[in-house]
Amino acid sequence: MGRLVHKTAFITGGGSGIGAAAALLFAREGCGVAIGDRDVSAAHRIADEVNRAGGEAIVFELDVTREDSVRGAIAGTVSALGGLDVLYNNVGGSAVNDGPVTEASAEEFWRCINVDLFGTWLGCRHGIPELVRRGGGSVINTSSVLALIGSPNKDAYTAAKGAVAALTRS
């Protein structure tokens, strides 16, 4: 317990699913958390839960496909919480419109690339300099097992998450 005392984290997609679970766990470990999500009401529900339990959480409306949104949320995190120690690029997901490369639309491909890959890239672009200023930290990028094994029915998602894995290694 307390492994993250006096640390701060910025979590994309922190209003639900894996991101929400991470926000709650990080806060239990003593971390101040900034929750970025396009669903602000969901993000506020998680932040309220953290704050009621004695932690510190703030919320940013976030569109990971827009550089100004990512830049502003990270700058706001640093300003409100005093720095950045953990960057957790968690936003992503597939959609029912995905499918084999021969059937899925180009629009679905670019949606996956924009949300899953470009959103992660923007988080790194603006978050890593803050980690460096703080003297180091951790970058967590959510990928998928499909990045390694593929899926014949989710080619756009598989390509995007494969690129996230490659970016993380880089």
N, C-alpha and C positions, 0 to 999 in steps of 0.2 A: 504494500500500500504506500501511496505517496511518491511513486516513482517520477511523477511529473510536477511536483510542487514547484511553484515559481516559474513554470514554463507556460507558453502560450501556443495554441494551435489554431490554424485556419482550416476548416473542413468544408469542401464543396459538397453539395447534396446532403447536407447535415440534417435536413428536416424529416428524413424517413430512411428506412432500410439500414444498410450498413453504415451510412454516414451518421444517422441518429444514434445507433448503437455505439459508434466510436466517440461521438460527442459526450454521451453519458458516461462511458468508461473513462475517457480522458479526464473528465471533470471529477469523477470519483477518485482518481489518482492525483488530484490537486491541480490540474491544468486549467487555466483560463481558456475558454473556447469561443471562437468566432464561427458562427454557423452561416454559411452562404447557401442560399437556395432560391430557386425561382418561385417556389411556393412559400411565401413569407409567413403565412399563418401556420403552416406545419413547422417551419423553423422556430417560430415564436413558442409553439407548444413545447418543443424540446428545450429551448432556452429557459422557459418558465420552470420546467421540471428540474433543470440544473440549478437554477437560482433558488428555488424552494428548498433544495437539498443543501444549500449553503455554498454552492459553487458560483463561478462567475461565467456567464455566457452572454454574448451579444449576437445580433442578427444583422445580416446584410442581404437585401434582395440581390440576386446574382444571376446573370446570364453568362455562362462560361464561354459562349461563342462571341462575346463582345469584349474587346480588349479594355475599353474604358470601364466596364463593369468589374472585370477582374482586378485591374489596377486599383480602382477606387476601393474595392472591398479589402484588398490586402493593405493598402495605405491606411484605411480606417481601422483595421485590426491592430496595426502597429501603433497608431495614435492612441487608441482606446485601451489597449492591453500592454503597451510598453515595449513591444518587440514581437518577433516571431521565432519560435523554436521548432515547430512541426508544421509542415505543409502537407495536407492530405487532399490530394486530387482524387476525389471519389465519384464525381458525377459521371454518368454514362448509362448505357442500356440499349437494348435492341427493341425492335418494334415488329408488329405483325406484318408490316410492309416489306420486311427483309425476306430474303430467299436466296436461291441459287443465283450466281452471277448472270446467268442467262435469262433470269426472270425478274429479279429485283430492279426497281427503277434507279436511275442515276440520282434522282432526288433523295431516295433513301440512303444510297451510298454516301452522298455528301452530308446528309443529316448526321449519320454515324461518325463520319470523319470530323465534322465540326464539333459535335458534342463530346465524343469520346477522346479523340486525339488532339484537336486544336484546343479544346478546353484544358486539357492536361498540359499542353505546351505553354499556353498563356499563364497558367498557374505557376509553372516552373520559371517562365520568363520574368515574372514579377515577384515571385516568392523567394527564389533562391538568393537574389541580392540581399534580401532582408535577413535570411538565415546567415549569410556571410557577415553582415554587419553585426549580428548578434554573437559571432564567434563560432558558428556552426549550428547544426541542427539535423533534422530528419525530413526527408521527402518520401512520402508514401503515395504511390500511384496505383490505383485499382485497375487491374487488367482482368483477365479471365482465362480459365483453363482452355477455352476455345482458341486463344492466341497460340497455343501449342499444338492442339489436336485438330482444330478446325471443326466446321459443321456444314454439311451440305445445304442446310436451310437458313443459314445466317451468314452469308458471305460478306456483307457490308460490315456487320458487327465484328466478325472474325478478323477482317482486314484492319479495322480501326484498333481493336484491342491488341492485335499483333504488333501494330506500330507503337502502341503505348508501351508494350513490353520492350521493344527495341529502344525507344526513347529513354526508358528507365535505365537500361543497361548502359546507354551512352552517357 
